[in-house]
Structures are given as structure tokens and as C-alpha cells.
Amino acid sequence: MSDKDSAHDHGHGGHGHGNGEDGPSWTRAAKMLQDASPITVPEGASAMTIHVEWEPGDPGTPPHRHSGPAFGYVVEGAVRFELEGEPERVIEAGGTFWEPGGDAIHYQDGNALADARTRFVVTMLCAPGRPMLELVDEAELAQRAHLRAPRPTT
């Protein structure tokens, strides 16, 4: 579902989420970037927003998972993003990403550019008593290899 086709109304009174030309300025000030559903928020979760900056070609965080959903926005550059069960993709500046958290492995979040810096902002909901990010070891990666989408051929 595209953002424009979203059936959700998040408090803007159906005024086009910043895409319309009519109405008071406050109804045009916000532009919806992503609308993810359904999401599961761990009971008692906390939220944190972080700014990540990768140098050119940085592969990013090793395979990991989050205890709750994460929502990101690419500010500059391009992020190579791969979530378990989904094909690898590149998200350019102005694009968004999200992941459900929980058991899903996040394989990649590195800089897709060899010659420029990449920056993104991500808000994560964290289950109480759990770390915001948990690395996945080689044994588990091998065990779950059948859940990873086919790798692109170069």
C-alpha cells in the first residue's frame, strides 16, 4: 500500500497528510513518509531515536535483531537494507524503512555508496529488560539460512 493510498487517518482530519493544497497551513505542514501496520509493541516498551552515520562503503552493523519495531528515514546517501525473508534493497535519501522487531534477523544496514557518507535516523521500540540491538551468531545464521531471501548475483 502506498502512503497516498493509506486508509489510516493519524489525526490530520483527512486533509491529505500534507499533500493537499486546500485547508489551513497546519494540515499541509506534515507529509506522511511511511505508514507501517500491523505493528506489535512489546508491553512496557521504551523508545529511542538514534542518528547513524556510515563512512563510504561501511558495511554497517553485523546481522542482528531488535526486540521491538524500528522505523527509519535516510537523510543522506543510500542504505543497503536486508531483512530476513525479504530481498536486499537500497534505500536512498528521502526514503524510509521499517522492521517488525522480535525474531526477524536484520542482515544489512550499511552504506550502499563507496564514495559518499550515508546518514539515517531510526526510532526503535525496545522491550523492557532487553537490549536495543542483539547480534546474531554464525551458528544461528547457518540454522536460519533457508529463511534468507536469495542473494543478488553480481
Residue pairs with C-beta under 8 A, 6 or more apart in sequence:
1 7
1 35
3 17
3 32
3 33
3 34
3 35
4 19
6 17
6 32
6 35
8 35
8 37
10 17
10 32
10 35
12 18
12 27
12 30
13 27
15 22
15 23
15 27
15 28
16 23
16 27
16 28
17 30
17 31
17 32
18 27
18 28
18 29
18 30
18 31
18 32
19 31
20 27
20 28
21 28
33 73
33 96
34 71
34 96
34 98
36 69
36 71
36 98
39 69
39 100
40 68
40 69
40 100
40 101
40 102
41 68
41 69
41 125
42 67
42 68
42 101
42 125
42 126
42 127
42 128
42 130
43 128
44 127
44 128
45 68
45 125
45 126
45 127
45 128
46 125
46 126
46 128
47 123
47 124
47 125
47 126
48 123
48 124
48 126
48 132
49 121
49 122
49 123
49 124
50 121
50 122
50 124
51 75
51 119
51 120
51 121
52 109
52 119
52 120
52 121
52 122
53 117
53 118
53 119
54 60
54 77
54 110
54 111
54 117
54 118
54 119
55 111
55 117
56 111
56 113
56 114
56 115
56 116
56 117
57 111
57 113
57 114
58 110
58 111
58 118
59 108
59 110
59 111
60 79
60 80
60 108
60 109
60 110
60 111
61 106
61 109
61 110
61 133
61 135
62 135
62 136
63 105
63 106
63 107
63 108
63 135
63 136
63 141
64 105
64 106
64 133
64 134
64 135
64 136
65 101
65 102
65 103
65 104
65 105
65 106
65 133
65 134
65 136
66 99
66 101
66 102
66 106
66 124
66 126
66 132
66 133
66 134
67 101
67 102
67 126
67 127
67 130
67 131
67 132
67 134
68 101
68 102
68 124
68 125
68 126
68 127
69 98
69 99
69 100
69 101
69 124
69 125
70 98
70 99
70 101
70 122
70 123
70 124
70 125
71 96
71 97
71 98
71 122
71 123
71 124
72 79
72 96
72 97
72 98
72 120
72 121
72 122
72 123
73 95
73 96
73 120
73 121
73 122
74 91
74 92
74 93
74 94
74 95
74 96
74 97
74 118
74 119
74 120
75 93
75 119
75 120
75 121
76 93
76 116
76 117
76 118
76 119
77 92
77 93
77 111
77 112
77 113
77 116
77 117
77 118
77 119
78 90
78 91
78 92
78 93
78 111
78 112
78 113
78 118
79 90
79 91
79 97
79 109
79 110
79 111
79 112
79 118
79 120
80 88
80 89
80 90
80 108
80 109
80 110
80 111
80 112
81 88
81 89
81 90
81 91
81 97
81 108
81 109
82 88
82 89
82 106
82 107
82 108
82 149
83 99
83 104
83 105
83 106
83 107
84 104
84 105
84 106
84 107
84 144
84 147
84 148
84 149
85 104
85 147
85 148
85 149
86 149
87 149
87 150
87 152
88 107
88 108
88 149
88 151
88 152
90 112
91 97
99 106
101 124
101 125
105 136
105 140
105 141
105 144
105 147
105 148
107 148
111 117
111 118
112 118
124 132
126 132
